[in-house]
Amino acid sequence: MSISSSRPPVERVVDGLADTAFRAVTWVHETGSTNADLLEAARNGAAHGTVAVADHQTEGRGRRGRTWIDDPQAALLVSVLLRPDGAIEPSWLVSAASIALAETVRSLGVDASVKWPNDIVVPSDGTDEKLAGVLAESIVSRGRFEAVVVGVGCNVTPAAARGVEQATAIEIVAPQAVPVDRVELLVSFLHGFDRLLRQAAGPSAADVGLAERYRALSATIGRRVRVEMHDRVVVGLAEDVDGDGRLVVRDTDRRHVITAGDVVHLRPLGSAPIE
């Protein structure tokens, strides 16, 4: 997809997304957190499909309250506001975003895959280097999801990965050493995300195959892993991701079904772990 670069980024994005659910777009030079911005907007009645993009975040965050560090204009930093209508399980919204992002990056020739639950990684010299992260935050009222904000931070230029251990960027690993247009990357990602959401909202939502597509892109299934949870650690073989997005790990004693945790990919016995 080629979008004229002679106009402001936000205009190019709006035009590129005209046939999707993502139409209300803001693009700012700097903000604290695009996720925090959209959570506040959601509380004030912002509509499904609202998009917030920033060149730089001063308070970006990842899973479990971690900080996401970025250099200005070096990463794709975007959040989208979704108001689930029951057609797709909220737990799969972040997985759908991970699938769309991994497939978008793969279209650029990058061997990207999904490290459970929601990191996009690229293999490098026997290790996994992190390319992107996906974070979902929600507003729940009376047991019902009123809004889900899905945020993406994807390293684009080498500056985004500089000084960050085991991180990489699209322009480092893409086979063609050409600058990546963040507008085109964003539009391609949101088109893919929109297609997944529309398919899941149709009459054959149960057959949309999100789990199958996720498994096909998984960097975790089939690997020895260490899963660190708040109350325990499990080490074993990652056998599957089930229909609810949970990681299935088998150790020497039993099969564990894990809802949340941090995964470390392990090398074969006797080798060092892949963090």
SEMI-916949 format. One line per 3 residues: number of its first residue (from 1); their letters; for each residue x, y, z of N, C-alpha, C, CB. Coordinates in pm, whole numbers, plus 50000, padded with zeros to 5 digits. Glycine has a CB too. Example, Ala and Ser with C-alpha at 12.3 -4.5 7.8 and 13.67 -1.06 7.14 Angstrom:
BEGIN
1 = as = 51319 49431 50780 51230 49550 50780 51320 49670 50780 51131 49553 50905; 51285 49775 50708 51367 49894 50714 51290 50003 50787 51408 49940 50572 .
***
This chain:
BEGIN
1 = msi = 50085 49881 50000 50000 50000 50000 50088 50123 50000 49904 50001 50122; 50062 50217 49913 50140 50340 49906 50047 50458 49929 50214 50353 49770; 50079 50540 50027 49997 50654 50064 50083 50778 50048 49941 50641 50209 .
4 = sss = 50034 50877 49975 50113 50999 49950 50169 51055 50080 50026 51104 49881; 50301 51083 50079 50367 51132 50200 50377 51284 50203 50506 51073 50210; 50307 51353 50115 50316 51499 50108 50221 51568 50206 50286 51545 49968 .
7 = rpp = 50134 51492 50273 50037 51551 50365 50068 51510 50509 49893 51508 50327; 50007 51576 50608 50031 51538 50748 49996 51392 50772 49950 51628 50842; 50069 51325 50863 50044 51183 50889 49900 51150 50922 50130 51137 51001 .
10 = ver = 49834 51232 51005 49698 51198 51046 49603 51198 50926 49649 51296 51152; 49622 51289 50832 49537 51289 50713 49560 51165 50629 49562 51413 50628; 49684 51124 50617 49716 51004 50541 49655 50880 50605 49867 50988 50528 .
13 = vvd = 49660 50874 50739 49602 50759 50810 49452 50756 50791 49636 50765 50959; 49385 50868 50808 49239 50873 50794 49197 50828 50655 49186 51016 50822; 49266 50875 50553 49233 50833 50416 49258 50684 50397 49316 50913 50314 .
16 = gla = 49368 50635 50452 49402 50495 50435 49309 50400 50507 49540 50471 50482; 49239 50451 50610 49149 50366 50690 49001 50393 50660 49176 50389 50838; 48973 50459 50549 48835 50501 50520 48736 50387 50518 48831 50572 50388 .
19 = dta = 48779 50267 50481 48686 50154 50471 48696 50061 50591 48713 50076 50344; 48747 50111 50704 48758 50029 50824 48676 50092 50937 48906 50014 50867; 48677 50024 51052 48609 50079 51171 48694 50185 51239 48576 49967 51270 .
22 = fra = 48819 50200 51196 48911 50294 51262 48913 50426 51185 49054 50234 51271; 48836 50524 51231 48820 50649 51155 48851 50773 51236 48679 50658 51102; 48825 50772 51364 48853 50888 51447 48998 50878 51495 48754 50898 51569 .
25 = vtw = 49088 50951 51429 49231 50936 51452 49292 51066 51501 49302 50890 51324; 49372 51058 51608 49455 51171 51651 49601 51126 51645 49416 51221 51797; 49689 51219 51610 49833 51190 51603 49904 51309 51666 49882 51165 51453 .
28 = vhe = 49973 51285 51777 50042 51392 51848 50192 51365 51851 49987 51406 51990; 50269 51472 51871 50413 51455 51879 50453 51383 52007 50484 51591 51871; 50389 51419 52119 50428 51360 52248 50307 51351 52340 50540 51442 52314 .
31 = tgs = 50303 51243 52415 50201 51226 52518 50258 51136 52627 50069 51167 52460; 50187 51127 52737 50231 51035 52842 50217 50892 52796 50152 51058 52971; 50094 50853 52761 50064 50717 52718 49940 50719 52630 50044 50622 52839 .
34 = tna = 49948 50663 52511 49830 50658 52425 49722 50570 52487 49867 50606 52285; 49761 50464 52559 49660 50382 52626 49585 50463 52732 49725 50259 52690; 49661 50538 52813 49597 50621 52916 49507 50726 52853 49703 50689 53005 .
37 = dll = 49551 50783 52742 49468 50883 52674 49334 50824 52630 49542 50940 52553; 49338 50702 52573 49214 50643 52523 49126 50590 52636 49245 50531 52425; 49185 50545 52745 49103 50503 52859 49024 50622 52912 49192 50443 52971 .
40 = eaa = 49088 50739 52919 49018 50859 52962 48911 50898 52860 49118 50975 52981; 48947 50889 52730 48849 50921 52627 48729 50827 52633 48914 50914 52489; 48755 50699 52662 48647 50601 52672 48551 50638 52785 48703 50460 52694 .
43 = rng = 48606 50682 52896 48521 50722 53009 48436 50844 52974 48606 50752 53132; 48483 50922 52876 48409 51039 52833 48323 51014 52710 48504 51152 52805; 48306 50885 52676 48212 50851 52570 48269 50834 52431 48110 50951 52565 .
46 = aah = 48400 50828 52416 48460 50811 52283 48409 50683 52218 48614 50809 52291; 48400 50685 52086 48337 50576 52012 48432 50461 51984 48282 50628 51882; 48373 50346 51959 48444 50229 51909 48525 50268 51785 48345 50113 51877 .
49 = gtv = 48651 50225 51781 48734 50252 51665 48819 50377 51676 48649 50262 51547; 48812 50448 51787 48896 50566 51805 49043 50524 51813 48855 50643 51933; 49129 50600 51746 49271 50566 51737 49355 50683 51788 49311 50532 51590 .
52 = ava = 49456 50652 51871 49551 50753 51919 49692 50710 51883 49537 50776 52072; 49766 50800 51819 49903 50772 51777 49993 50881 51833 49914 50763 51622; 50116 50844 51869 50212 50942 51919 50349 50914 51860 50217 50941 52073 .
55 = dhq = 50425 51020 51839 50564 51005 51798 50652 50964 51915 50616 51135 51738; 50608 51000 52037 50689 50972 52156 50598 50964 52277 50797 51082 52176; 50629 50870 52367 50557 50857 52493 50654 50879 52609 50488 50718 52504 .
58 = teg = 50612 50959 52704 50696 50982 52821 50665 50886 52936 50680 51125 52869; 50548 50821 52928 50507 50729 53034 50453 50599 52973 50400 50794 53125; 50514 50556 52861 50470 50432 52798 50488 50316 52892 50546 50407 52669 .
61 = rgr = 50398 50218 52881 50406 50105 52972 50375 49975 52899 50309 50124 53089; 50428 49867 52959 50403 49735 52907 50329 49652 53010 50533 49666 52866; 50336 49521 52994 50266 49432 53087 50326 49445 53227 50275 49285 53039 .
64 = rgr = 50239 49423 53328 50277 49424 53468 50345 49555 53510 50369 49307 53497; 50301 49664 53448 50350 49795 53488 50490 49829 53443 50344 49805 53632; 50546 49749 53352 50680 49779 53304 50679 49906 53219 50737 49661 53224 .
67 = twi = 50794 49970 53210 50807 50091 53130 50845 50056 52987 50911 50186 53191; 50779 50121 52891 50816 50107 52750 50892 50234 52712 50689 50085 52656; 51020 50217 52677 51106 50331 52645 51114 50346 52494 51248 50314 52706 .
70 = ddp = 51099 50471 52444 51108 50492 52301 51177 50624 52271 50970 50488 52236; 51242 50631 52157 51297 50756 52106 51193 50820 52015 51432 50732 52031; 51187 50952 52009 51088 51018 51923 51097 50972 51778 51105 51168 51929 .
73 = qaa = 50983 50937 51721 50968 50898 51581 51046 50772 51545 51013 51011 51493; 51083 50692 51644 51159 50570 51618 51072 50445 51623 51271 50558 51719; 50950 50458 51674 50863 50342 51691 50721 50378 51649 50865 50292 51838 .
76 = llv = 50644 50274 51617 50501 50290 51595 50434 50276 51731 50445 50186 51491; 50372 50383 51778 50308 50386 51909 50161 50419 51887 50376 50490 52005; 50075 50321 51903 49933 50340 51870 49845 50262 51966 49905 50297 51724 .
79 = svl = 49732 50321 51997 49629 50253 52076 49495 50268 52006 49622 50310 52221; 49411 50165 52019 49277 50170 51960 49175 50138 52068 49264 50072 51841; 49063 50205 52060 48953 50186 52155 48848 50095 52093 48891 50322 52196 .
82 = lrp = 48818 49987 52162 48718 49893 52115 48609 49880 52220 48781 49755 52084; 48487 49869 52174 48374 49845 52264 48313 49711 52227 48267 49961 52256; 48357 49603 52296 48313 49468 52259 48162 49454 52266 48379 49364 52350 .
85 = dga = 48107 49385 52166 47961 49365 52163 47924 49219 52188 47904 49410 52028; 48022 49142 52234 47995 49001 52262 48028 48908 52148 47854 48984 52299; 48058 48963 52029 48085 48878 51913 48223 48813 51922 48073 48958 51785 .
88 = iep = 48315 48878 51992 48449 48824 52009 48487 48835 52156 48553 48898 51918; 48546 48730 52210 48585 48731 52350 48691 48839 52372 48638 48592 52392; 48673 48924 52475 48773 49027 52501 48914 48972 52517 48735 49103 52625 .
91 = swl = 48927 48851 52571 49059 48792 52589 49130 48768 52457 49048 48662 52665; 49053 48758 52347 49112 48735 52216 49140 48864 52140 49023 48648 52134; 49096 48979 52192 49122 49104 52122 49272 49131 52110 49054 49220 52194 .
94 = vsa = 49345 49111 52220 49488 49135 52216 49558 49033 52128 49547 49132 52357; 49507 48910 52126 49565 48807 52039 49541 48842 51893 49506 48669 52071; 49421 48894 51862 49393 48936 51725 49486 49048 51683 49246 48980 51711 .
97 = asi = 49513 49142 51774 49607 49249 51743 49747 49194 51720 49609 49354 51855; 49787 49097 51802 49920 49036 51786 49931 48965 51652 49948 48938 51900; 49826 48894 51613 49825 48826 51484 49839 48928 51371 49695 48742 51466 .
100 = ala = 49758 49034 51376 49760 49134 51269 49896 49201 51261 49652 49240 51293; 49956 49231 51376 50087 49298 51374 50195 49204 51322 50123 49347 51515; 50195 49079 51367 50295 48984 51319 50282 48962 51169 50282 48851 51393 .
103 = etv = 50159 48950 51120 50140 48929 50977 50181 49051 50896 49994 48895 50948; 50157 49170 50951 50200 49292 50882 50352 49298 50871 50149 49416 50955; 50420 49267 50979 50567 49270 50977 50622 49161 50886 50624 49254 51121 .
106 = rsl = 50558 49045 50886 50603 48938 50798 50588 48976 50650 50524 48810 50827; 50490 49062 50620 50472 49105 50481 50590 49190 50434 50342 49185 50467; 50672 49238 50529 50792 49315 50496 50915 49225 50485 50816 49423 50600 .
109 = gvd = 50894 49094 50497 51003 49000 50486 51071 48967 50617 51103 49051 50392; 51012 49010 50728 51071 48985 50860 51011 48858 50919 51045 49107 50955; 51096 48770 50972 51052 48643 51027 50998 48663 51169 51168 48540 51028 .
112 = asv = 50884 48730 51178 50825 48765 51307 50730 48657 51355 50752 48900 51299; 50726 48637 51485 50632 48543 51544 50587 48596 51680 50695 48401 51559; 50493 48526 51743 50433 48575 51868 50483 48492 51985 50279 48571 51860 .
115 = kwp = 50549 48559 52077 50588 48495 52203 50474 48514 52302 50723 48555 52259; 50423 48404 52355 50306 48411 52442 50332 48504 52561 50267 48271 52492; 50234 48590 52594 50105 48599 52528 50098 48700 52413 50003 48635 52629 .
118 = ndi = 50187 48803 52413 50160 48912 52320 50283 48991 52276 50063 49006 52381; 50402 48931 52283 50521 48997 52230 50547 48950 52088 50643 48969 52320; 50593 49040 52003 50634 49003 51869 50787 48992 51871 50584 49107 51761 .
121 = vvp = 50839 48877 51833 50982 48852 51841 51036 48807 51706 51012 48747 51948; 51168 48818 51693 51238 48778 51571 51357 48693 51612 51283 48903 51486; 51377 48576 51551 51492 48493 51587 51622 48556 51541 51479 48352 51528 .
124 = sdg = 51727 48543 51625 51858 48599 51590 51966 48523 51662 51865 48750 51625; 52048 48449 51585 52161 48375 51642 52119 48286 51758 52268 48472 51688; 52009 48216 51741 51964 48123 51844 51887 48186 51958 52080 48051 51898 .
127 = tde = 51865 48317 51953 51788 48383 52057 51663 48447 51996 51874 48490 52130; 51579 48503 52081 51462 48579 52037 51483 48724 52074 51330 48523 52099; 51476 48813 51977 51485 48956 52003 51346 49017 51992 51584 49025 51906 .
130 = kla = 51313 49104 52087 51179 49163 52091 51168 49276 51990 51146 49214 52232; 51063 49269 51910 51034 49372 51811 50919 49462 51855 51001 49307 51676; 50821 49403 51921 50701 49480 51957 50631 49416 52076 50604 49490 51837 .
133 = gvl = 50547 49495 52139 50464 49447 52248 50321 49496 52229 50519 49491 52383; 50226 49419 52279 50085 49454 52271 50028 49450 52413 50005 49358 52174; 49959 49555 52451 49904 49565 52586 49757 49603 52579 49982 49667 52671 .
136 = aes = 49673 49526 52646 49529 49558 52652 49492 49600 52794 49442 49437 52607; 49414 49708 52804 49361 49754 52931 49212 49779 52913 49435 49883 52981; 49135 49755 53017 48990 49757 52999 48919 49838 53107 48936 49616 52998 .
139 = ivs = 48797 49875 53073 48704 49935 53168 48588 49837 53184 48654 50078 53120; 48567 49791 53305 48463 49691 53332 48359 49751 53427 48524 49561 53393; 48233 49733 53395 48125 49782 53479 48021 49672 53496 48060 49909 53418 .
142 = rgr = 47993 49636 53620 47894 49533 53652 47924 49402 53580 47753 49581 53616; 48052 49368 53576 48092 49243 53516 48094 49243 53365 48004 49136 53562; 48076 49358 53303 48071 49368 53157 48182 49460 53107 47932 49419 53111 .
145 = fea = 48248 49418 52998 48351 49502 52938 48285 49617 52864 48441 49418 52843; 48302 49738 52917 48250 49855 52848 48344 49902 52738 48225 49968 52947; 48473 49886 52762 48572 49930 52664 48701 49852 52686 48598 50082 52673 .
148 = vvv = 48769 49826 52576 48902 49766 52581 48994 49853 52495 48901 49616 52530; 49105 49895 52552 49205 49970 52477 49323 49878 52449 49251 50098 52556; 49354 49862 52322 49465 49777 52281 49577 49868 52230 49421 49674 52171 .
151 = gvg = 49691 49861 52298 49805 49945 52261 49917 49863 52201 49856 50020 52382; 49985 49923 52104 50096 49857 52035 50217 49948 52037 50057 49821 51889; 50331 49892 52071 50459 49960 52056 50548 49873 51971 50525 49991 52194 .
154 = cnv = 50583 49921 51852 50662 49841 51759 50787 49921 51719 50578 49802 51632; 50905 49866 51744 51029 49932 51708 51045 49937 51557 51149 49861 51773; 51069 50056 51504 51081 50074 51360 51225 50102 51319 50991 50187 51312 .
157 = tpa = 51287 50203 51377 51422 50240 51339 51522 50183 51439 51437 50393 51330; 51651 50174 51402 51752 50123 51496 51756 50199 51628 51887 50128 51432; 51721 50328 51626 51723 50407 51749 51628 50351 51854 51688 50552 51720 .
160 = aar = 51520 50288 51809 51421 50234 51904 51477 50118 51985 51297 50189 51830; 51574 50046 51930 51629 49929 51998 51763 49958 52064 51644 49815 51900; 51820 50074 52038 51953 50106 52090 51953 50109 52242 52000 50242 52035 .
163 = gve = 52044 50034 52300 52058 50032 52445 51958 49945 52518 52047 50168 52495; 51868 49879 52444 51768 49791 52507 51810 49646 52483 51624 49818 52449; 51831 49573 52590 51880 49436 52578 51781 49347 52502 51908 49377 52716 .
166 = qat = 51834 49270 52409 51756 49173 52331 51636 49237 52261 51709 49060 52421; 51657 49355 52207 51554 49423 52129 51605 49442 51987 51515 49559 52192; 51514 49452 51894 51549 49479 51756 51445 49572 51696 51560 49348 51674 .
169 = aie = 51461 49605 51568 51369 49696 51501 51352 49651 51357 51420 49843 51507; 51240 49691 51297 51211 49646 51160 51325 49681 51065 51080 49709 51110; 51378 49803 51075 51481 49845 50982 51614 49774 51005 51501 49994 50991 .
172 = iva = 51627 49705 51118 51747 49625 51143 51734 49488 51077 51771 49609 51294; 51615 49430 51082 51598 49290 51040 51529 49273 50905 51520 49215 51144; 51472 49380 50851 51407 49368 50720 51512 49339 50613 51329 49498 50684 .
175 = pqa = 51481 49254 50516 51580 49215 50414 51624 49329 50324 51525 49105 50329; 51538 49429 50307 51574 49544 50225 51599 49664 50315 51463 49576 50122; 51718 49718 50306 51758 49827 50394 51699 49959 50346 51911 49837 50402 .
178 = vpv = 51569 49973 50363 51501 50098 50323 51421 50149 50442 51409 50075 50199; 51405 50280 50454 51326 50335 50564 51182 50283 50561 51326 50488 50559; 51127 50259 50679 50988 50214 50691 50900 50333 50722 50974 50104 50801 .
181 = drv = 50797 50351 50644 50702 50460 50664 50604 50417 50774 50626 50495 50531; 50604 50487 50886 50517 50448 50998 50369 50460 50963 50548 50533 51120; 50335 50554 50875 50195 50566 50834 50152 50441 50758 50175 50691 50747 .
184 = ell = 50231 50398 50663 50196 50279 50586 50194 50155 50675 50294 50259 50470; 50289 50147 50769 50290 50035 50863 50163 50034 50947 50415 50042 50955; 50123 50150 50998 50003 50161 51081 49878 50125 51003 49990 50303 51136 .
187 = vsf = 49865 50179 50882 49746 50150 50802 49737 50002 50768 49746 50234 50673; 49849 49942 50734 49848 49799 50703 49808 49716 50825 49986 49754 50652; 49865 49749 50941 49832 49678 51065 49683 49693 51098 49917 49731 51182 .
190 = lhg = 49630 49814 51091 49490 49833 51129 49394 49772 51028 49460 49981 51145; 49432 49765 50901 49349 49692 50804 49343 49544 50842 49405 49709 50660; 49457 49486 50877 49457 49345 50917 49377 49322 51043 49599 49297 50938 .
193 = fdr = 49392 49411 51142 49317 49401 51267 49168 49414 51240 49363 49508 51368; 49131 49509 51155 48990 49529 51120 48931 49405 51055 48976 49649 51027; 49005 49343 50964 48955 49220 50898 48929 49110 51000 49056 49171 50792 .
196 = llr = 49021 49093 51096 49000 48990 51197 48878 49019 51282 49124 48978 51286; 48860 49144 51320 48745 49180 51403 48614 49162 51327 48758 49324 51452; 48613 49196 51198 48491 49180 51118 48458 49032 51099 48508 49249 50981 .
199 = qaa = 48559 48951 51075 48536 48807 51059 48480 48748 51187 48667 48735 51019; 48535 48790 51301 48490 48735 51429 48351 48783 51465 48586 48773 51538; 48306 48894 51405 48173 48947 51434 48067 48892 51342 48174 49097 51424 .
202 = gps = 48106 48813 51241 48011 48759 51145 47940 48636 51197 48081 48726 51018; 47854 48577 51114 47776 48461 51156 47860 48337 51184 47675 48428 51052; 47983 48332 51130 48068 48216 51153 48181 48249 51248 48123 48164 51022 .
205 = aad = 48151 48334 51349 48255 48377 51442 48326 48259 51506 48195 48465 51550; 48252 48151 51534 48315 48036 51600 48416 47967 51510 48209 47936 51643; 48405 47990 51379 48493 47923 51285 48600 48015 51227 48413 47863 51174 .
208 = vgl = 48616 48134 51286 48708 48231 51227 48853 48185 51235 48693 48364 51296; 48883 48096 51333 49016 48037 51339 49122 48125 51401 49058 48001 51204; 49084 48214 51494 49185 48297 51558 49288 48212 51630 49119 48393 51656 .
211 = aer = 49243 48109 51701 49337 48024 51774 49433 47954 51678 49262 47920 51858; 49381 47908 51565 49466 47839 51469 49569 47933 51409 49382 47777 51359; 49528 48056 51378 49622 48153 51322 49726 48192 51426 49548 48278 51273 .
214 = yra = 49683 48203 51551 49777 48236 51658 49879 48123 51673 49702 48259 51792; 49831 47999 51673 49923 47886 51686 50025 47883 51573 49846 47753 51689; 49978 47914 51451 50068 47910 51336 50179 48014 51347 49990 47933 51207 .
217 = lsa = 50153 48123 51421 50252 48229 51437 50329 48218 51568 50185 48363 51428; 50301 48116 51647 50357 48108 51781 50506 48076 51779 50284 48005 51862; 50582 48153 51858 50723 48123 51881 50741 48040 52006 50805 48253 51892 .
220 = tig = 50632 48014 52077 50639 47949 52208 50601 47802 52204 50549 48021 52305; 50497 47768 52126 50453 47628 52119 50567 47541 52068 50328 47614 52028; 50589 47430 52137 50696 47337 52099 50829 47368 52164 50713 47337 51952 .
223 = rrv = 50836 47475 52244 50962 47514 52308 50960 47476 52456 50986 47665 52293; 51079 47450 52511 51092 47442 52656 51084 47584 52710 51226 47372 52698; 51005 47602 52815 50982 47736 52868 50990 47736 53020 50847 47790 52822 .
226 = rve = 51015 47852 53074 50997 47879 53216 50892 47988 53225 51134 47921 53286; 50784 47959 53296 50676 48055 53312 50676 48104 53455 50538 47992 53274; 50696 48235 53470 50704 48296 53602 50572 48364 53633 50822 48397 53610 .
229 = mhd = 50504 48313 53737 50377 48369 53781 50393 48432 53918 50267 48261 53783; 50291 48500 53965 50305 48572 54091 50326 48479 54209 50183 48658 54115; 50282 48353 54197 50290 48261 54311 50371 48136 54285 50153 48222 54351 .
232 = rvv = 50419 48116 54162 50493 47994 54132 50565 48006 53999 50399 47872 54131; 50651 47907 53974 50724 47899 53848 50703 47759 53791 50876 47929 53867; 50673 47751 53662 50656 47624 53594 50760 47614 53483 50511 47609 53536 .
235 = vgl = 50829 47501 53478 50926 47475 53371 50883 47349 53299 51071 47461 53427; 50872 47357 53168 50830 47239 53093 50819 47269 52945 50698 47187 53145; 50747 47183 52874 50727 47197 52730 50596 47271 52703 50727 47059 52660 .
238 = aed = 50602 47380 52627 50480 47450 52586 50413 47369 52477 50512 47596 52536; 50300 47305 52511 50234 47214 52417 50133 47284 52328 50166 47105 52493; 50068 47388 52379 49957 47443 52301 49914 47577 52360 49836 47344 52297 .
241 = vdg = 49835 47650 52284 49756 47763 52334 49611 47723 52310 49793 47901 52263; 49531 47716 52418 49396 47662 52404 49299 47765 52347 49345 47612 52537; 49173 47727 52335 49073 47812 52273 49043 47938 52350 48949 47736 52256 .
244 = dgr = 49086 47946 52476 49070 48067 52556 49198 48148 52564 49024 48031 52695; 49298 48111 52483 49423 48185 52480 49519 48150 52592 49395 48329 52484; 49490 48045 52666 49577 48008 52778 49690 47916 52730 49495 47938 52889 .
247 = lvv = 49807 47931 52791 49923 47850 52754 49918 47717 52827 50055 47925 52787; 49938 47609 52753 49937 47474 52810 50081 47425 52816 49847 47376 52725; 50129 47398 52937 50268 47356 52959 50268 47222 53033 50348 47464 53039 .
250 = rdt = 50349 47128 52985 50360 46998 53052 50500 46986 53112 50333 46881 52952; 50504 46959 53244 50631 46929 53308 50639 46780 53337 50649 47012 53439; 50731 46739 53420 50747 46595 53444 50631 46535 53521 50875 46570 53520 .
253 = drr = 50552 46619 53589 50445 46567 53674 50305 46581 53614 50449 46637 53806; 50280 46695 53549 50143 46715 53503 50136 46824 53398 50052 46749 53621; 50014 46848 53355 49985 46949 53253 49931 47074 53322 49883 46895 53148 .
256 = hvi = 49990 47190 53291 49950 47315 53353 49881 47403 53248 50073 47389 53414; 49769 47462 53285 49698 47556 53198 49714 47694 53261 49545 47517 53180; 49785 47783 53191 49832 47909 53250 49760 48027 53185 49985 47923 53233 .
259 = tag = 49697 48107 53269 49623 48224 53221 49712 48345 53205 49509 48256 53316; 49804 48367 53300 49890 48485 53296 50026 48450 53353 49827 48602 53375; 50130 48508 53294 50265 48485 53342 50366 48535 53243 50288 48339 53370 .
262 = dvv = 50491 48542 53286 50601 48582 53200 50673 48458 53151 50699 48678 53274; 50694 48450 53020 50755 48332 52960 50900 48360 52925 50678 48288 52836; 50988 48267 52961 51126 48267 52915 51143 48144 52827 51229 48267 53035 .
265 = hlr = 51184 48164 52703 51212 48052 52614 51347 47991 52653 51213 48096 52465; 51349 47861 52672 51471 47792 52714 51533 47717 52597 51441 47695 52829; 51665 47715 52595 51734 47631 52499 51721 47486 52542 51883 47672 52486 .
268 = plg = 51760 47390 52458 51761 47251 52501 51844 47234 52628 51815 47161 52389; 51816 47130 52702 51883 47107 52830 52034 47120 52816 51847 46969 52887; 52094 47191 52911 52238 47209 52907 52280 47339 52841 52300 47094 52836 .
271 = sap = 52186 47411 52782 52217 47538 52719 52162 47653 52801 52161 47543 52576; 52203 47775 52766 52155 47893 52837 52014 47926 52795 52247 48012 52813; 51936 47992 52884 51799 48030 52848 51797 48142 52747 51720 48071 52972 .
274 = ie = 51685 48152 52674 51659 48263 52583 51559 48352 52653 51605 48214 52442; 51603 48465 52702 51513 48554 52778 51410 48617 52686 51594 48665 52850 .
***
